[in-house]
Amino acid sequence: FGTAATAVEEPPIRPDVKIDYNQILINGQFLDSASGKTFPTYDPRTEEVIAHVAEGDAEDIDRAVAAARQAFDNGPWRKMTAYERSRIINQCADIVEKHNDEIAMLETLDNGKTYEQASKIEIPTVVRILRYYAGWPDKIHGLVVPADGPHHVQIMHEAIGVAGQIIPWNFPLLMLAWKVGPALACGNTIVMKTAEQTPLSALYVAKLFHDAGLPPGVLNIVSGFGPTAGAALASHTDVDKVAFTGSTATGKIILELAAKSNLKQVTLELGGKSPFIVCEDADVDEAVELAHFALFFNQGQCCCAGSRTFVHESIYDEFVEKSKARALRRVVGDPFKTGVEQGPQIDDLQFKKILGCIKSGVESGATLETGGGRFGNKGFYVQPTIFSNVKDEMFIAKEEIFGPVQSILKFKDINEVIQRSNASRYGLAAGVFTQNIDTANTLSRSLRVGTVWVNCFDIFDAAIPFGGFKMSGQGREKGIDSLKNYLQVKSVVTSLKNPAW
Ligand code: ADP
């Protein structure tokens, strides 16, 4: 097996990035952690330490929540006009846009995603999301309802209060934007716990937000680990709502911690095992390319990755051959290099987990078409890997791999593929590839998932809600639905002296 790229054999380019911010951000101030502890964050290309970052735990979460509480109860944020809030969020978007390239460098350095993807897709999408939410504050309003009786009834929509937000490492700044955007638009204050693998870009961007006029205490950032800082945030009794993105296993813990502490409201965006269904009428070349993108995008580290490629039996062999050829052409290497499609996985843990999944695929009898091992000898690179003859009951067809491993399954008819697609505890997303409008409609209506992409995949427009059915989550992010996560509904019923006025 081999791939076209040999870039990792060369010394990795040393990007010109300075790490300016590595402390905890509370009340607009960068501080050391209460314990004085730090933890290293690594360059996944070289496995070397980039920086040591202040490690927050329960005490730091306490300090951050106190700052957010104070900013919510007494600070200007909730009390300023909606238009002013909107202007500040727009200024946050502008300043991120201005610093697009250095933010993207930091993201690539800490995460390993390609600089092209970070600079041309992700940071511009962060800006787009912020502008979308900047448009909301002066359009969020309640209702007056015609209830029975001599009563004037107002339904008011108010900010919830202090939002705890816990995000993962696969799209560090996009996940920040998805959560911070609606929370700020609705007038809440925030304590965010970033992922321990990727703490750097959020600190940098949060500093920019303050430069852009965000008042101190409105957005506090604590770097640290899940069972310490994350759990303290999910259990904090002065936090009114927690929003989490990560694994289904951790999502269950978050829900439990929220329930055991103060019944704070919870939204969860969790794992997936999304089907990508290629029907018999599909243009095979186009389908191969899209299925390849659906799985391999972001090194396969997407909760919605099209990780079960179902292909109709009439085109199965051709599809497998062409997918194999495409995977062999995939350019793996230093993510800072132009033209590289795939960088390293996030860390050693994920790298080993993916190699373990590949081993399980081989042992369970799937056919390894290409890839299957480490790429190069330094950094967490994995060869683009394809399995054919994958069966539903195999581990690789049931569990999230979160890596560049495509599993291609065969189906005969549409009812069968609907039933098999839905036979998963997950229900995050699905891809449907067909030229037949009836097939597309039947599949879209039958699949029990939060998003169906028809003849496209991974379209993440700011206005489109995203979230899961079943064990893929609760609630939706992005779009109008995400506002509900950050608003309380208050009914004000006033007795009328003169109902007829
Ligand atoms: P992944 O497998 O993608 O790393 P996790 O669910 O472990 O997914 O992590 C997502 C986020 O949840 C990270 O910020 C992580 O630190 C945090 N986290 C992990 N375990 C816990 C926990 N027990 N309580 C709260 N947060 C946690």
Residues whose N, C-alpha, C, O or C-beta is under 5 A from the ligand:
A	BS01	ADP	I166 I167 P168 K193 T194 A195 E196 G224 F225 G226 P227 G230 A231 T245 G246 S247 T250 I253
